[in-house]
Amino acid sequence: SEQLNAEFQSLSIPQADELGLIGGAKLVSLSRGILQEQSSIKEGFVITKVNGKKIYSAEHLFVELKQANSSLVLEGIYDDLAQVHDDLPGTFSYEIILSRQM
């Protein structure tokens, strides 16, 4: 998404299986922008929910991002954490304020 200055890719079926997910959108590249300025999010983060709605692909993520109004809550897991935990990996949540004018 342009405003976020980030590039996302849909998880492949094998990637999703390995992470124990049905799907998601993986952050593959991050440049200077509101996502980087307002959070400690890193490349490799797999978004599974936006504002409480499940995300199954990068295309689905873009639809939800367009519908977001003033803020975003991105939930998900890091792709490398799943390999070190037998149980569910830690879920992370990042809140982003999109517009300050009301």
N, C-alpha and C positions, 0 to 999 in steps of 0.2 A: 504494500500500500504506500502511496506517495507521501501521505501525511506522516506516516510512521517511519518512513525511510528504511523499510525493511523488506526483505524478499522471503517469501514462504513457498514451500513445496509440499504437495500432498504426500503423506506416507504411502509407501508401496505396501502391498498386502504382507509380504514377508517382514518388513520393518514393523508394521502394526502388530503382527503375530508375536514377534520377538518382545515387544513392549507390553503385550497383553492388552492391546487396544483394538477397537473396531476400526478406528481411523484417526486422523488428526492432520494438522498443518505444522510442518517443521520450519523453524526460523533458520534459514540457511545463510543469510547475510544481513548485517546491521550497519547502517551508516548513521551519521549525526542527525538526530531528529528527536521528536518528543518521546519516542519509546526509550531511546538511549538516555535522554536527559532525565526522565522521570522514574526510571526503574533500573534495577541491576540485572535485567534480563540478558541472557547470553545466547550466542548461536548454539544450536542443538536443542533449544527448547521446543517441545512439541505441544502446541495449543490443542487442548481437548474441549475447552468451553470458553465462550465469550458471553459475558453478562448472563451466565447461568445456562446458556443454550449450548448443547453438544455440537462439536465441530467434527466433521468427517473428512474434509478435504480442504485444500487451499482455496478452491473456488467457493466452497461453502463459507469459509472464513471471510472472504471478500464481501460476500452478500451481507453477512452479519456486521462487518465493520461499517459498511455503507449505512446500515440502519441505526447504528449507535448515535446517540445524541451528544451528550456532554461528557460522558466518561465511559471507559472500558474497563472491565475486569477480565483479565486473561488468566485462565487456569490451565495447568498442564504439568508435564513432567520433563525432565531432561533425558535425552536419549541414552546417555552413558550411565545414568544411575541404575537403570533397569538391569544392567549386567552384574552389578555388585550386590543386589538385594534379591533374596529368594521370594520374599513377600512383596507386597505392592510398594513400588518406589515412592519417595516423598512427592506429594503434590505441592506445587508452588502457585502462588497467586500474585498477580501484579495489577495494580490499579493505575490507570492512565487518565488524566484529565484532558479532554479534547478541546473544549472551548471555555474560555473564562468569562465571556460575555453572556449575560442572562437577559 
